[in-house]
Amino acid sequence: MRQTTIDLDAVSLRALQWGPKAGPLAVLLHGFPDTAHTWRHLGPQLAEDGWRVVAPFTRGYAPSTVPSDGSGHVAALMDDAVGVHRALGGDERAVLVGHDWGAITANALAAHADSPFARVASLAVPPFLSLQTPRSLRFLPRQLRNSWYIAFNQLPRLPERRAEDLVRKLWADWSPGYDAAADLPAVLEALGTPAHRRAVFGYYRNLVRPWPRVPEPYRRWQGAEMRLPVVPTLYLHGDQDGCLDPRLASLVGPGLPDGSEVHVVANAGHFLQLEQPEEVGRLVRSFVGP
């Protein structure tokens, strides 16, 4: 594993790297509350297949900087991923893998005609539009209970003050039985300053509130998170996920383009890439190819 810094217009991203220094690019995006270290299994696996793997700490997560424009909009996260592709000289073979908020970003880019990524793998959060079917209503009561944290994260100042307690609870609830001792110190360090915590909780506040508006540089990407993918997409969901109801995975397939796949991973919760690294690695490697 190597580390690098990628300087974009509004943010400087620290990133982990595996594999050759030249070749096709694989960008791996983590979610909340997590870090680039979540890819410590999949990164080396893809590197074995010849991929140049880059896993940034997304905007607001230390050691990446707090974005100067203050934006945590999905469109800003999309722009960062495209900026990483551009800064590292990615080509038309590049692939994108995302988990949780990284999956939201990946799903949105999979739906945008200007995305530079040929294939996308998203873990634990399906494309939003695929859930807008009458069948999803039967899952709504359970999902509303699971999603209490989204409302909590809208509160002023309290989520930042209770960040450590919240992080520990979410990991325990979302991946029951998984020992997160190797993960939690890195997550808490990434949220170590008040400014970084405000930036990270800003993802949720920017998702559900109309203000502040998406900054001008990112508006070309705005709204793609509410469309369906147009490039081949792999969707993976743990069968014991305590965050998003695993039954939601059954709604995803009909909305995906030809060449896509959906798999429910056995004996895995929300952080399935850590709980079942061999199976997740096998599915992702098979989908993106060598």
C-alpha positions, 0 to 999 in steps of 0.5 A: 500500500502507498499513499498519495495526495490528489489536489482538486479545486476545492479539496485536497484528497489523501488516498491509499493506493495499491497495484501498478503505477500505470494501467487501468484505474479503479477508484474505490469510495468509502461511506459513512462512518468509514474511511479508505481503510475499508478497502484494505482487502479489495484494494490488494485483490484488484491490484493482483489483477493489474488494476491501479487502485486508488481509495481516497478519504472523501471530502471532509474525512481527515487526512483529506481536507475540509472542502473550501466551498463547504459542499457535501452535496452528492454532485460535489462527491461526483465531481471529486471522483471524476477529478480523481480520474482526471488527475491520475490520467484515467482512461475509458477502462476505469471502474468505480466501486462505492460503499454506502455514501460511496455507493450513492456517488457511484450510482449517480455517476453510473446514471450520468452520460458524462461519467468516465467510468465504464463499469460501476460496483455499488455496495449496500445502497441501491440506486434510489429510483429503483426503490420507488415501486409499490413493492417497496411499501411493504419494507417501509416500516422496518426501514423507517426504524433503521433510518432514524440516524438520518433525522438525528444527523439533521440536528444542529451541533448534537451529532458532532458532539455525540459523534463517537457514540454514534459511530460505535452504535451504527457499526454495532447495529449495522453489522451485528457480530462483526468486530470493528476494533480494527476500523473504529480508531481510523474512523474516529481519527477521520472525524477528529476535528470539529471542522471535519465532523461538520463537513461529514455530517454535512453530507446528510444535511445537504442531501435533504435540505434545499439550502445551501444550493449546489455550488455552480461547479458541480451543477452539471452532475446535479440530479443524477442520484435520482436516475437509473444507471446506464452503464453495467452495474454490480449491486451487492447487499449483505443479507444481515444488513442492519442499515438498509433492509436486505429485502430492498435488493430484490427491487434493484435488478429490473432497473439496471442495464444489460450486463448488470448483476445483483447479489445478496452476500450471505453472512454479511451486514452493512460493511460486507466488504470487511465481513466477507472480503473473499466473496465480495472480492470474487464478485467484484473481480469477476464483474470488472475483469482483469 
